[in-house]
Amino acid sequence: MLHAREFWIRRAGLDRVLARRRALLREKRAGRTNVVERNPCLISAEFREKYGKPERRTVRDWIDGMASAPQARLNSLQVGRGIAAFAVLLHHAEQSVVRFSGDLPAIISVPFSHGYLGVDFFFVLSGFIIYYVSHARVDEPGWPRSYVESRLTRVFLPYLPVSIAVAFSYMSLPSMASGENDWDWFSTLTLLPSQGGPALSPAWTLQHELAFYAVAFVCLYYRKVLLGCIIGGIVAVSFDLLMRGTYKAFSMIDLEFIFGIFVAWCFINGKLRYTVPLILAGLALCAAFFVLDSRSWTVIFGLGVACLLLPIVRAESSGRLQSGAPLILLGNASYAIYLLHHPMVSVLVRALRNAPPLASLVITVAVPLGAGIAYHLMFEQRALDLSRDWLRKKSRVAETS
């Protein structure tokens, strides 16, 4: 059983303090110093000389100042990404099977038809992740360049091979593109808004993602995250009302990124510690969306997800929630699944148009799911590792020159 002080420190993710305490205990066992057992901040002269003297602070001080502490990996976020990608896959598979093979039982078609909510789930998670990962690194040398390089490589490296392949297939078989989307090369290669859109239809979400990364960069760089969230929310609502949702990279749905940032801020700073009210509020908001049942109000569902996310990450950080390896793999492969599923579903439903609807559904879900995991393991993971190594070496050369 953990000592009470160690439990609260570990819960806050302050591994650095625990490492110092373990070093003290090793010194004590070796007989090199007399250490006051109950105060890990009182250290020997030898230890001070080796590691430097820390400030005398209470656990509450450490929690309040945990922005500079190393951040632990939260597997529940990865699992959430996997669930979101799988929900979108089910949504597009259900739509396509009904269109080409026939109607499905209501017990399947009704929940699957709401799989588009996976996008809202994903946006909330993205807002949480970008703040959780980046907030403690802003003061590091070269952070602006590192942030831009990491975000661009993470988005474009897995995306470009798929989008270019889809674009060439549309050029070779124009009938495949009919009724799908109005696309152009500029938007396909850059993900910037233009007259057309990306050849890969689901990439519209990546346009919102890149716009959010740009706004998050400014807010983090100037240390005005909460103010930036307020301004960003006002701008998002204004754009949606004035442009009536026609602007392709900024709309009401971008509020969900802001919800995610606010949840991460509360988690890091120990705010809103009301587990049961948060869970009840989250469930009530999700239920309210299903009562309205309009895609114009998915932001209500996103707010409900944000309320539920805070208790979930707190439960994991305290050791009360664990994620299985298969779910973590699904989360790691979520981006690859998201990129591959739409063109693969489009091909499969045409090939299986004479098959029974249920059989067609099973195949159009299983094949893109397996292909996405394979693409992640065989290309995405390796390509990202190579790009990180190359960028790291490039950064070292720039520092030494």
C-alpha positions in Angstrom: 0.0 0.0 0.0 1.3 3.4 -0.9 2.1 6.0 1.8 -0.5 8.7 1.7 2.0 11.4 0.6 3.3 9.2 -2.2 -0.3 8.4 -3.3 -1.2 12.0 -3.8 2.0 12.9 -5.4 1.7 10.0 -7.9 -1.9 10.9 -8.5 -0.8 14.3 -9.6 1.8 12.8 -11.9 4.8 14.3 -10.1 7.3 11.5 -10.9 10.2 13.8 -10.3 9.4 14.1 -6.6 9.1 10.4 -6.2 12.4 9.9 -8.0 14.1 12.2 -5.5 12.5 10.3 -2.6 13.7 7.0 -4.0 17.2 8.4 -4.4 17.1 9.5 -0.8 16.1 6.1 0.4 18.9 4.5 -1.6 21.4 6.9 0.1 20.0 6.1 3.5 20.2 2.3 2.9 23.8 2.7 1.7 24.6 4.5 5.0 25.9 7.6 3.4 23.6 10.1 5.2 21.0 10.6 7.9 17.7 11.3 6.2 14.5 12.6 7.9 12.1 9.8 6.8 8.9 11.7 6.8 10.1 14.7 4.8 11.3 13.9 1.2 12.3 17.6 0.7 15.0 17.5 3.5 18.1 16.2 1.9 21.7 15.6 2.7 24.6 17.9 1.8 25.9 15.2 -0.6 22.5 14.9 -2.3 22.2 18.7 -2.5 25.6 18.9 -4.2 24.6 16.2 -6.6 21.0 17.1 -7.5 20.6 20.7 -6.3 18.4 21.9 -3.4 14.6 21.8 -4.1 12.2 24.2 -2.7 10.4 23.4 0.6 6.8 23.0 -0.7 3.6 21.3 0.4 1.8 18.7 -1.7 -0.9 21.3 -2.5 1.9 23.6 -3.9 3.1 20.8 -6.0 -0.3 20.1 -7.4 -0.9 23.8 -8.2 2.4 24.0 -9.9 2.3 20.8 -11.8 2.4 22.5 -15.2 6.2 22.0 -15.2 5.9 18.3 -14.2 6.3 15.4 -16.7 3.0 14.1 -18.0 1.9 10.5 -17.8 0.4 8.7 -20.8 -3.4 8.4 -20.5 -4.4 5.2 -22.3 -8.1 6.1 -22.0 -7.6 8.9 -24.5 -6.2 6.4 -27.0 -9.1 4.0 -26.4 -11.5 6.9 -26.9 -9.9 7.7 -30.3 -10.3 4.1 -31.3 -14.0 4.1 -30.3 -14.5 7.3 -32.2 -12.9 6.0 -35.4 -14.9 2.7 -35.1 -18.1 4.6 -34.7 -17.5 6.6 -37.9 -16.7 3.4 -39.7 -20.0 1.8 -38.6 -21.8 4.9 -39.7 -20.4 5.0 -43.2 -20.8 1.2 -43.6 -24.4 1.3 -42.6 -25.2 4.1 -44.9 -23.5 2.4 -47.9 -25.0 -1.0 -47.3 -28.5 0.4 -47.1 -27.9 2.3 -50.3 -26.5 -0.6 -52.3 -27.7 -3.9 -50.7 -30.9 -3.1 -48.9 -32.4 -2.2 -45.5 -30.9 -3.5 -42.2 -32.8 -4.4 -39.0 -33.7 -1.3 -37.0 -31.8 -2.6 -34.0 -28.6 -2.2 -36.1 -29.4 0.7 -38.4 -30.5 3.1 -35.7 -27.4 3.0 -33.5 -25.0 2.7 -36.5 -26.6 5.7 -38.2 -25.5 7.8 -35.3 -21.9 6.8 -35.7 -21.1 10.3 -37.0 -21.0 11.4 -33.4 -17.5 9.7 -33.3 -16.3 12.9 -35.0 -17.6 15.0 -32.1 -16.0 12.6 -29.6 -12.7 12.8 -31.5 -12.7 16.6 -31.5 -13.1 16.8 -27.7 -10.3 14.3 -27.3 -8.0 16.3 -29.7 -8.5 19.5 -27.7 -7.7 17.6 -24.5 -4.6 15.9 -26.0 -3.1 19.0 -27.6 -3.2 21.0 -24.3 -2.2 18.1 -22.1 0.8 17.3 -24.2 2.0 20.8 -25.1 1.3 23.0 -22.1 4.4 21.9 -20.1 6.7 22.2 -23.2 6.1 25.8 -24.2 9.1 27.1 -22.3 11.4 24.5 -23.9 14.0 25.8 -26.4 12.7 25.3 -30.0 9.2 24.5 -28.9 7.5 26.5 -31.7 9.3 24.6 -34.4 8.9 21.3 -32.7 5.1 21.9 -32.3 4.6 22.8 -36.0 6.8 19.9 -37.2 5.1 17.3 -35.0 1.6 18.4 -35.9 2.2 18.6 -39.6 4.0 15.2 -39.8 1.4 13.6 -37.6 -1.4 14.7 -39.9 0.2 14.6 -43.4 2.5 11.6 -43.3 -0.3 9.0 -43.0 -2.8 11.1 -44.9 -1.0 11.9 -48.2 -0.5 8.4 -49.6 -4.2 7.6 -49.0 -5.5 10.9 -50.4 -3.3 10.8 -53.5 -4.3 7.2 -54.2 -8.0 8.2 -53.9 -7.6 11.2 -56.1 -5.9 9.1 -58.9 -8.7 6.5 -58.6 -11.3 9.3 -59.1 -9.4 10.5 -62.2 -9.2 6.9 -63.6 -12.8 6.0 -62.7 -14.9 9.1 -62.6 -18.0 7.1 -61.8 -16.5 6.3 -58.4 -16.5 10.1 -57.6 -20.0 10.8 -58.8 -22.2 11.6 -55.9 -19.3 11.4 -53.5 -17.9 14.9 -53.3 -16.6 17.9 -55.3 -12.9 17.8 -54.9 -9.8 19.5 -56.2 -6.0 18.9 -56.0 -5.2 22.0 -54.0 -7.4 21.1 -51.1 -6.4 17.4 -51.4 -2.7 18.1 -51.0 -2.8 21.0 -48.5 -6.1 20.5 -46.6 -6.7 24.2 -47.0 -10.2 25.5 -47.8 -10.9 26.0 -51.5 -13.7 25.8 -54.0 -13.7 22.0 -53.8 -12.7 19.8 -51.0 -10.2 16.9 -50.4 -10.6 13.8 -52.5 -10.8 11.9 -49.3 -14.3 12.9 -48.0 -13.7 12.4 -44.3 -10.7 14.7 -44.5 -13.0 17.7 -43.9 -12.4 17.0 -40.2 -8.6 17.4 -40.8 -9.3 20.9 -42.1 -10.9 21.8 -38.8 -8.1 20.0 -37.0 -5.4 22.1 -38.7 -7.3 25.3 -38.0 -7.5 24.3 -34.4 -3.8 23.6 -34.2 -3.0 27.1 -35.5 -5.3 28.7 -32.9 -3.9 26.5 -30.1 -0.3 27.4 -31.1 -1.1 31.1 -30.7 -2.8 30.6 -27.3 -0.1 28.4 -25.9 2.7 30.6 -27.2 1.3 33.7 -25.6 0.2 31.8 -22.4 -3.4 33.0 -22.9 -5.1 29.6 -23.2 -8.4 30.3 -21.3 -8.7 33.7 -22.9 -8.0 32.2 -26.3 -10.7 29.6 -25.7 -13.3 32.3 -24.9 -12.4 34.3 -28.0 -12.2 31.2 -30.1 -15.6 30.1 -29.0 -17.1 33.5 -29.8 -15.5 33.5 -33.2 -16.7 29.9 -33.9 -20.3 30.7 -33.0 -20.2 33.9 -35.1 -18.8 32.2 -38.1 -21.4 29.5 -37.9 -24.3 32.0 -37.6 -23.0 34.4 -40.3 -21.7 31.8 -42.8 -24.5 29.3 -42.0 -22.0 26.5 -41.8 -20.6 27.0 -45.3 -17.1 27.9 -44.2 -15.1 24.7 -44.4 -12.6 25.1 -41.6 -14.4 26.9 -38.8 -17.8 26.4 -37.4 -19.9 25.6 -34.3 -18.3 22.1 -34.1 -15.0 23.7 -33.3 -16.4 24.5 -29.8 -15.7 20.8 -29.0 -11.9 21.4 -29.3 -12.3 24.2 -26.7 -14.3 21.8 -24.5 -11.4 19.4 -24.6 -8.8 22.1 -23.7 -10.9 23.2 -20.7 -11.2 19.6 -19.5 -7.4 19.2 -19.8 -6.9 22.5 -17.9 -9.2 21.3 -15.1 -7.5 17.9 -14.9 -4.0 19.4 -14.7 -5.0 22.1 -12.1 -7.2 19.9 -10.0 -10.4 21.9 -10.7 -14.1 20.7 -10.8 -13.6 17.7 -8.5 -17.3 16.8 -8.6 -17.3 13.3 -10.1 -21.0 12.3 -9.7 -22.4 15.7 -10.8 -20.1 15.6 -13.9 -21.2 12.1 -14.8 -24.9 13.0 -14.4 -24.5 16.2 -16.4 -22.6 14.4 -19.2 -25.3 11.7 -19.5 -28.1 14.3 -19.4 -26.5 16.3 -22.2 -25.9 13.2 -24.3 -29.5 12.2 -23.7 -30.7 15.7 -24.6 -29.0 15.4 -28.0 -30.7 12.1 -28.8 -34.0 13.7 -27.9 -33.4 16.6 -30.3 -31.8 14.1 -32.8 -30.5 16.8 -35.1 -26.9 16.9 -36.5 -27.1 20.7 -36.1 -26.8 20.2 -32.4 -24.0 17.7 -32.1 -22.1 20.3 -30.0 -24.5 19.3 -27.2 -23.3 15.8 -27.4 -19.7 17.1 -27.5 -20.3 19.0 -24.3 -21.7 15.9 -22.7 -18.6 13.9 -23.7 -16.4 16.6 -22.2 -18.2 16.3 -18.8 -17.7 12.5 -18.9 -14.1 12.8 -20.0 -12.9 14.5 -16.8 -13.9 11.7 -14.4 -12.6 9.1 -16.8 -9.0 10.5 -17.0 -9.0 11.1 -13.2 -10.1 7.5 -12.6 -7.2 6.3 -14.8 -4.6 8.6 -13.2 -5.6 7.3 -9.8 -5.2 3.7 -10.9 -8.9 2.9 -10.8 -9.3 2.4 -14.5 -7.1 0.4 -16.9 -7.3 -0.3 -20.6 -6.7 -3.6 -22.4 -4.1 -4.0 -25.0 -6.6 -4.7 -27.9 -8.4 -1.4 -27.2 -5.1 0.5 -27.0 -4.1 -1.0 -30.4 -7.4 0.1 -31.8 -6.7 3.6 -30.5 -3.2 3.7 -31.9 -4.6 2.7 -35.3 -7.6 5.0 -35.1 -6.2 7.6 -37.5 -5.2 4.9 -40.1 -8.7 3.4 -39.8 -10.3 6.8 -40.2 -8.3 7.5 -43.3 -8.8 4.1 -45.1 -12.3 3.2 -44.2 -14.3 5.5 -46.5 -12.7 4.5 -49.9 -12.6 0.8 -48.8 -16.3 0.8 -47.8 -17.1 2.6 -51.1 -15.4 -0.2 -53.1 -16.6 -3.1 -51.0 -20.3 -2.2 -51.1 -20.2 -2.0 -54.9 -18.6 -5.4 -55.1 -21.1 -6.9 -52.6 -24.3 -5.2 -53.9 -25.9 -8.7 -54.5 -25.0 -10.0 -51.1 -27.4 -10.1 -48.1 -27.3 -6.8 -46.3 -26.0 -8.3 -43.0 -23.2 -10.2 -44.7 -22.3 -7.1 -46.6 -22.2 -5.0 -43.4 -20.0 -7.5 -41.6 -17.5 -7.5 -44.5 -17.5 -3.8 -45.0 -16.7 -3.3 -41.3 -14.2 -6.0 -40.8 -12.0 -5.4 -43.9 -11.4 -1.7 -43.4 -10.8 -2.3 -39.7 -8.1 -4.9 -40.4 -6.6 -2.8 -43.2 -6.4 0.2 -40.9 -4.6 -1.7 -38.2 -2.2 -3.2 -40.8 -1.6 0.3 -42.3 -0.8 1.6 -38.9 1.6 -1.2 -38.0 3.3 -1.5 -41.4 3.5 2.2 -42.5 2.2 4.8 -40.2 4.1 3.8 -37.1 7.4 3.3 -38.9 7.1 6.4 -41.0 6.4 8.6 -37.9 9.3 7.0 -36.0 11.6 7.7 -39.0 10.4 11.3 -39.3 10.9 11.9 -35.5 14.4 10.5 -35.7 15.2 12.7 -38.7 13.8 15.8 -37.1 15.7 15.1 -33.9 19.0 14.7 -35.8 18.2 17.9 -37.7 17.6 19.8 -34.5 20.9 18.6 -33.0 22.8 19.6 -36.1 21.1 23.1 -35.9 22.0 23.4 -32.2 25.7 22.5 -32.7 26.2 24.7 -35.8 
